[in-house]
Amino acid sequence: MIQLPAVIRISGNRQQLDELVAASGLPFVESVQVARRRRLNPTDACVETTYNLTVSNADGDSIPVQIDDALDYLRRNGKLIAELLRSFTEGHCVIDFSWDFPESSVGQYNTFPIGLTGLLHEYKIDLRVSVYSVSNDRANNPMQPSGEVGRLEVGDQPWPPVDR
């Protein structure tokens, strides 16, 4: 099974972002999709890029751990990220929590503490929750079509999601 950590994604102009990320000293890694697209299309200018920064290595079945890890990471490094974002006015930054949709459940909730949402607001980082189905059984999988209106097919969606 693929492990889906919580990450901060910064997307925008490649030339500007490459320089700012390198100068930040933070362990940003260019998105796999962007690097792959550039490798497959070497003549493409690839003006836009996305960098990921892992803020929690906990998998999507450990949401409270992801939230605690992200809060701790932002308390330690948030000012560096905010400084980078102040220099990068035409980009987009989001923290993305990847949640496993429980196979035996019809729903799930988690609470974002005010300390985390306050820091996200202060540093101008958007919040995203990406929910992934963990069931291989299509008939009992709420994220797969069952003939009911409103069902969603996620099998052909890119992983992880890419900001464009």
C-alpha positions as MATLAB code, in Angstrom:
seq = 'MIQLPAVIRISGNRQQLDELVAASGLPFVESVQVARRRRLNPTDACVETTYNLTVSNADGDSIPVQIDDALDYLRRNGKLIAELLRSFTEGHCVIDFSWDFPESSVGQYNTFPIGLTGLLHEYKIDLRVSVYSVSNDRANNPMQPSGEVGRLEVGDQPWPPVDR';
ca = [
       0.000    0.000    0.000;
       1.208    3.512   -0.805;
       1.971    5.712    2.173;
       0.527    9.221    1.864;
       2.159   11.728    4.242;
       1.034   15.285    5.037;
       2.881   17.828    2.879;
       3.149   21.524    2.213;
       2.940   22.211   -1.536;
       4.229   25.388   -3.120;
       3.362   25.926   -6.781;
       4.185   28.678   -9.234;
       6.844   30.114  -11.529;
       9.635   27.548  -11.788;
      12.573   29.942  -12.092;
      11.550   32.023   -9.088;
      10.497   29.039   -7.003;
      13.683   27.059   -7.731;
      15.765   29.934   -6.340;
      13.598   30.584   -3.276;
      13.336   26.913   -2.317;
      17.104   26.440   -2.635;
      17.766   29.538   -0.496;
      15.259   28.492    2.199;
      17.362   25.574    3.448;
      14.182   23.532    3.948;
      14.012   19.998    2.481;
      11.605   20.763   -0.396;
      11.457   18.166   -3.186;
      10.115   18.878   -6.646;
       6.818   17.137   -7.367;
       7.209   13.736   -8.999;
       4.599   14.663  -11.625;
       6.416   17.863  -12.626;
       9.796   16.134  -12.815;
       8.257   13.290  -14.843;
       6.504   15.708  -17.206;
       9.786   17.562  -17.769;
      11.650   14.292  -18.356;
       9.037   13.063  -20.864;
       8.817   16.448  -22.644;
      12.341   17.897  -22.597;
      11.426   20.570  -25.169;
       8.561   21.855  -22.998;
       9.523   25.049  -21.177;
       7.857   23.862  -17.920;
       7.322   27.393  -16.691;
       5.352   26.194  -13.653;
       6.476   23.779  -10.949;
       5.401   22.375   -7.594;
       7.596   21.593   -4.615;
       6.563   19.362   -1.699;
       7.760   19.560    1.890;
       6.810   16.623    4.125;
       5.526   17.845    7.490;
       4.396   14.433    8.767;
       5.434   10.946    7.740;
       2.347    9.454    9.383;
       0.092    7.705    6.900;
      -3.480    8.737    6.196;
      -4.818    6.269    8.747;
      -3.171    8.343   11.524;
      -4.801   11.747   11.049;
      -4.377   13.005   14.622;
      -0.651   12.221   14.335;
      -0.440   14.080   10.996;
      -2.153   17.097   12.567;
       0.129   17.092   15.647;
       3.241   16.648   13.477;
       2.208   19.486   11.163;
       1.546   21.812   14.102;
       4.944   20.969   15.592;
       6.665   21.459   12.210;
       5.033   24.857   11.671;
       5.958   25.997   15.174;
       9.599   25.166   14.423;
       9.814   26.205   10.746;
       6.762   28.324    9.953;
       8.633   31.624    9.983;
      11.037   30.320    7.299;
       8.100   29.216    5.151;
       6.335   32.558    5.696;
       9.506   34.414    4.674;
       9.714   32.324    1.490;
       6.039   33.041    0.738;
       6.485   36.799    1.250;
       9.133   36.712   -1.492;
       6.909   34.583   -3.705;
       3.825   36.658   -4.356;
       2.499   34.936   -7.490;
       2.449   31.376   -6.238;
       0.176   29.180   -4.202;
       0.884   27.346   -0.947;
      -1.251   24.656    0.643;
      -0.824   22.103    3.405;
      -2.345   18.814    2.262;
      -3.430   16.150    4.728;
      -3.959   12.766    3.081;
      -6.681   10.791    4.773;
      -7.490    7.148    4.256;
     -11.248    6.705    4.004;
     -11.952    3.892    6.471;
     -13.017    0.761    4.615;
     -15.543   -0.217    7.253;
     -17.002    3.260    7.709;
     -19.474    5.543    5.980;
     -17.760    8.667    7.293;
     -14.961   10.170    9.301;
     -14.214   13.452   11.019;
     -11.112   15.031   12.462;
     -10.669   18.329   14.258;
      -8.086   20.911   13.271;
      -6.912   22.664   16.451;
      -7.108   26.448   16.515;
      -3.321   26.555   17.000;
      -2.819   24.930   13.589;
      -5.446   26.934   11.743;
      -4.116   30.115   13.350;
      -0.599   29.420   12.085;
      -1.908   28.571    8.622;
      -3.745   31.892    8.566;
      -0.714   33.805    9.853;
       1.630   32.228    7.294;
      -0.947   32.406    4.460;
      -1.039   28.663    3.837;
      -4.297   27.143    2.546;
      -5.662   23.937    4.057;
      -6.534   20.895    1.939;
      -7.717   17.425    2.850;
      -7.217   14.739    0.193;
      -9.285   11.644    0.923;
      -8.209    8.304   -0.535;
     -10.146    5.073   -0.596;
      -8.287    2.157    0.932;
     -10.685   -0.577   -0.180;
      -9.917   -2.855   -3.100;
     -13.486   -4.139   -3.121;
     -15.336   -2.038   -5.724;
     -18.794   -3.205   -4.630;
     -18.373   -1.976   -1.052;
     -16.161    1.008   -1.787;
     -17.950    4.351   -1.266;
     -15.491    6.062   -3.619;
     -16.318    3.793   -6.568;
     -19.397    3.829   -8.802;
     -22.300    1.711   -7.674;
     -24.962    3.010  -10.028;
     -26.014    5.670   -7.540;
     -25.942    9.328   -8.500;
     -23.074   11.245   -6.952;
     -20.570    8.428   -6.764;
     -16.990    9.297   -7.692;
     -14.478    7.263   -9.715;
     -10.980    7.949   -8.399;
      -9.086    5.172  -10.151;
      -7.949    7.383  -13.024;
      -7.038   10.424  -10.916;
      -3.353   11.443  -10.638;
      -1.562   10.722   -7.377;
      -0.644   12.760   -5.490;
      -2.852   15.693   -6.519;
      -0.988   18.438   -8.324;
      -1.724   22.135   -8.068;
      -1.822   23.740  -11.485;
];
